[in-house]
Amino acid sequence: MNQYLNKLKTFLFQDNPVSREISKQAVAVCRIHRINAQTTFNVQRVLNKAAKHKNAAVALVISADSSSYAQAYNIIKQIQIFQKNTKIPVYTFGEEQVFSGGYLILCAGQKSFVDNTSLVGNLGVNYTHTNIEKLVTKTLDFTINDFHTSDIAFSHRADSLSKQKEDNEEFFRQFNSHLQDQVIQTFEGLRKPKVKMQPELYQNDLLQGEIYNGKKAVEYGLVDEIGTYYSVINKEFPNCKIVDLTRASTKDIFGNMLELFWLNIKTLPFSVLVRYINKNQQ
C-alpha cells in the first residue's frame, strides 16, 4: 500500500521530464473578475505554478469594475517579485472594464493590452455613507441609545444610526484625499514615464477618476497596445500552449487531499499513543 501511495505522491508533487518539457512550451493564464483576498491567492497560485514549471510567460486577463486597492497592491507586488526572480514576462490584458485597482494591476504587466472598446481608468476613491438617524427617530419614533468611547472613533462616524457631527463631511473628504494620494503615487511609479497626455488633462482628468476607451488609452500611453490575450500569445509565443489556471485543477485538489491524508497517516501512531496515555491516566 505504501509503495503505491509513494508513487502517486511522486507523480503529483514532483516534476518529471515530460511535464517539464510541456510546461516550458506553455503560457499560464489567470482571469481576474473581481479583486479580493481570494483573487490574490489565485494569482499567487498561478505564479507559483508558472515559476515551478518555467512557463514561457504568464497572462493576467482582467475585467474588474470595482476592487480593493489593498488587494490590488498585493497582486502588484506579487507580479514584481515574480518577474524579478524568474525573468518570466507577465502580460496583462484588459477586457470590458478595468477600473481602479484593476487598472493599477494592468499597469504592472511587462506589456499591457486592451480592446478598442475596453474602458480603463477611474483612478479615484469613493466612500459612500448613508445616515438614517432622522428616519428612525422622527418617522418611526424610535429612540437610539448610542454608547461609544470617542466622538472621533471611525466606527462612530460611520454608524448609520449615529447623529452626524458637523465635521464628518470634512473628515471623509480628507480620508478620501489621503487614499487618493497613495493611488496616484502607485500609478505614477508604474506608468507615468509612458503617459503621453497634456499636463492639464493628466491632472484634471486622469488623476480625478476619468475613464477612457481602449483606443484613447493607447493614444495617451495609459496602455501599451491593442490586442486580446489569445491573439497576442499566439503571435508572441506561436509554439506555446495556452493553459488557463484560473481554477485549481483536479490534480491540485486531489493532490491536496492526498497530502492531508498522508499527514494523517504519518501522525496516526502519535495520536493513538496520546489516546492510550490519556486513557491510562483516567
C-alpha positions in Angstrom: 0.0 0.0 0.0 2.8 2.4 1.0 4.6 1.6 -2.3 1.6 2.7 -4.4 1.0 5.8 -2.3 4.6 6.9 -2.7 4.4 6.5 -6.5 1.2 8.6 -6.6 2.7 11.2 -4.4 5.8 11.4 -6.6 3.6 11.9 -9.7 1.6 14.7 -8.0 4.3 16.6 -6.2 7.4 16.2 -8.2 8.4 17.2 -11.8 9.1 14.6 -14.5 10.9 15.2 -17.8 7.6 15.0 -19.8 5.8 17.6 -17.7 8.8 19.9 -17.7 9.1 19.8 -21.5 5.4 20.6 -21.9 5.3 23.3 -19.3 8.2 25.2 -21.0 6.1 25.5 -24.1 3.1 26.8 -22.2 1.7 30.2 -21.3 -0.2 30.3 -18.0 -3.4 32.3 -18.0 -5.2 33.7 -14.9 -8.5 35.5 -15.1 -9.3 38.4 -12.7 -13.0 39.3 -12.5 -13.0 41.0 -9.1 -10.2 41.9 -6.7 -10.4 40.5 -3.2 -8.4 38.2 -1.0 -9.3 35.1 -3.0 -8.1 36.8 -6.1 -4.7 37.5 -4.5 -4.5 33.8 -3.5 -5.4 32.7 -7.1 -2.8 34.9 -8.7 -0.1 33.7 -6.3 -1.0 30.1 -7.0 -0.8 30.6 -10.8 2.6 32.5 -10.5 4.0 29.7 -8.3 3.0 27.1 -10.8 4.4 29.1 -13.7 7.7 29.6 -11.8 7.9 25.9 -10.9 7.3 24.7 -14.5 9.3 27.6 -16.1 6.4 28.6 -18.3 7.2 30.9 -21.3 5.0 33.7 -19.9 2.0 34.5 -17.7 -1.1 36.3 -19.0 -3.4 38.1 -16.5 -6.8 38.7 -18.1 -8.6 41.5 -16.1 -12.2 42.6 -16.1 -12.9 44.4 -12.8 -15.2 47.4 -12.5 -14.5 47.8 -8.7 -11.9 46.5 -6.5 -10.0 46.5 -3.2 -6.9 48.8 -3.6 -5.2 46.8 -0.7 -5.5 43.5 -2.6 -4.5 45.2 -5.9 -1.3 46.4 -4.2 -0.6 42.8 -3.0 -1.1 41.5 -6.5 1.2 44.2 -8.0 3.9 43.2 -5.5 3.5 39.5 -6.4 3.9 40.4 -10.1 7.0 42.5 -9.5 8.7 39.9 -7.3 7.8 37.1 -9.7 9.3 38.9 -12.7 12.4 39.9 -10.8 13.1 36.3 -9.6 12.1 34.3 -12.6 12.6 36.6 -15.6 9.3 35.2 -16.9 7.3 38.0 -18.6 3.8 38.8 -17.2 1.5 40.3 -19.8 -1.7 42.0 -18.7 -4.9 42.2 -20.7 -7.9 44.4 -20.1 -11.3 43.2 -21.3 -14.7 45.1 -20.7 -14.0 47.4 -17.8 -10.7 47.8 -16.0 -11.1 50.4 -13.2 -9.4 51.5 -10.0 -7.2 48.7 -8.6 -7.8 46.6 -11.7 -6.2 49.3 -13.8 -3.2 49.5 -11.5 -2.7 45.7 -12.0 -3.0 46.3 -15.7 -0.2 48.8 -15.5 2.0 46.3 -13.6 2.5 44.0 -16.6 5.6 44.0 -18.7 3.3 44.7 -21.6 -0.4 45.8 -21.3 -3.1 45.3 -23.8 -6.8 46.3 -24.2 -9.5 46.0 -26.8 -10.6 49.1 -28.7 -13.9 49.1 -26.8 -12.4 48.4 -23.4 -12.9 51.0 -20.7 -10.0 51.8 -18.4 -9.1 54.3 -15.7 -11.2 55.5 -12.8 -8.3 56.2 -10.5 -10.5 57.5 -7.8 -11.6 56.8 -4.2 -15.2 56.6 -3.2 -16.7 56.1 0.3 -20.5 56.0 0.4 -22.2 56.6 3.8 -25.9 56.6 4.3 -27.3 58.1 7.5 -30.8 57.1 8.6 -30.8 58.6 12.0 -33.6 61.1 11.2 -35.7 58.5 9.5 -35.5 56.2 12.6 -36.0 58.8 15.3 -38.6 61.1 13.6 -40.5 59.0 11.2 -40.5 55.7 13.1 -40.3 57.4 16.5 -37.5 55.2 17.8 -35.0 56.2 20.5 -31.4 55.4 19.7 -29.0 54.9 22.7 -25.5 55.4 21.4 -22.6 54.4 23.7 -19.1 54.9 22.3 -15.6 55.6 23.5 -15.0 58.7 21.4 -16.8 61.1 19.1 -13.9 60.8 16.6 -13.9 57.0 16.5 -14.3 55.8 12.9 -17.0 53.3 13.9 -19.0 56.1 15.4 -18.5 58.5 12.5 -19.6 55.8 10.0 -22.5 54.5 12.1 -25.7 54.9 10.0 -27.8 55.4 13.2 -25.5 57.9 14.9 -26.2 61.6 14.8 -23.7 63.1 12.4 -21.0 65.5 13.6 -20.6 68.8 11.8 -17.0 67.9 10.8 -17.9 64.5 9.4 -18.0 65.7 5.8 -14.6 67.3 6.0 -13.3 64.2 7.8 -14.4 61.9 4.9 -13.1 64.3 2.3 -9.6 64.2 3.9 -9.9 60.4 4.3 -10.5 60.0 0.6 -7.8 62.6 -0.3 -5.1 60.6 1.6 -6.1 57.4 -0.1 -6.2 59.1 -3.5 -2.6 60.4 -2.9 -1.5 56.8 -2.4 -3.3 55.6 -5.5 -1.7 58.3 -7.6 1.8 57.5 -6.2 1.4 53.9 -7.1 0.1 54.7 -10.6 3.0 57.1 -11.3 5.5 54.5 -10.1 4.1 52.0 -12.6 3.1 54.1 -15.6 4.0 57.8 -15.5 7.1 57.7 -17.8 4.9 56.2 -20.6 2.0 58.6 -20.3 1.6 61.0 -23.3 -1.1 63.4 -22.1 -1.1 67.2 -21.7 -0.3 68.2 -18.1 -3.7 69.8 -17.7 -5.5 66.6 -18.9 -3.3 64.5 -16.7 -4.0 66.4 -13.6 -7.7 67.4 -14.1 -9.0 64.3 -15.9 -6.9 61.1 -15.4 -6.0 61.7 -11.8 -9.5 62.8 -11.0 -11.1 59.5 -12.0 -11.8 59.9 -15.7 -12.2 56.8 -17.9 -11.1 56.2 -21.5 -11.9 53.7 -24.2 -9.1 51.4 -25.4 -8.2 53.4 -28.4 -7.8 56.6 -26.4 -5.9 54.8 -23.6 -3.3 53.6 -26.1 -3.1 57.1 -27.7 -2.5 58.6 -24.3 0.0 56.0 -23.3 -2.2 54.6 -20.5 -1.9 51.1 -22.1 0.8 49.7 -24.4 -1.2 48.2 -27.3 -4.5 47.0 -28.7 -4.9 43.2 -28.6 -6.6 40.2 -27.0 -4.7 37.7 -24.9 -5.4 34.9 -27.4 -4.1 36.8 -30.4 -1.1 38.3 -28.6 0.0 35.0 -27.1 -0.3 33.2 -30.4 1.8 36.0 -32.1 4.5 36.3 -29.4 4.7 32.6 -28.5 3.4 30.7 -31.6 4.6 27.3 -30.4 3.2 27.5 -26.9 0.1 26.0 -25.5 -2.3 28.3 -23.6 -3.2 26.9 -20.2 -5.9 28.5 -18.1 -5.0 28.0 -14.5 -7.7 30.3 -13.0 -9.3 27.5 -11.2 -7.4 24.8 -9.3 -7.1 21.7 -11.4 -8.4 18.3 -10.3 -4.8 17.3 -9.9 -4.2 20.2 -7.4 -7.4 19.4 -5.5 -6.7 15.7 -5.3 -3.0 16.4 -4.5 -4.0 18.5 -1.5 -6.4 15.8 -0.3 -3.6 13.2 -0.7 -1.2 15.4 1.2 -3.7 15.8 4.1 -4.3 12.1 4.1 -0.6 11.3 4.1 -0.1 13.7 7.0 -2.9 11.9 9.0 -1.3 8.5 8.2 2.1 9.7 9.5 0.6 11.2 12.7 -1.7 8.3 13.4 0.7 6.4 15.7 1.3 9.5 17.7 -2.4 10.2 18.1 -3.0 6.6 19.2 -0.2 6.9 21.8 -1.7 10.1 23.2 -5.2 8.4 23.5 -3.6 5.4 25.2 -1.8 7.7 27.7 -4.9 9.7 28.4 -6.9 6.5 28.9 -4.4 5.1 31.4 -4.3 8.4 33.4 -8.1 8.4 34.0 
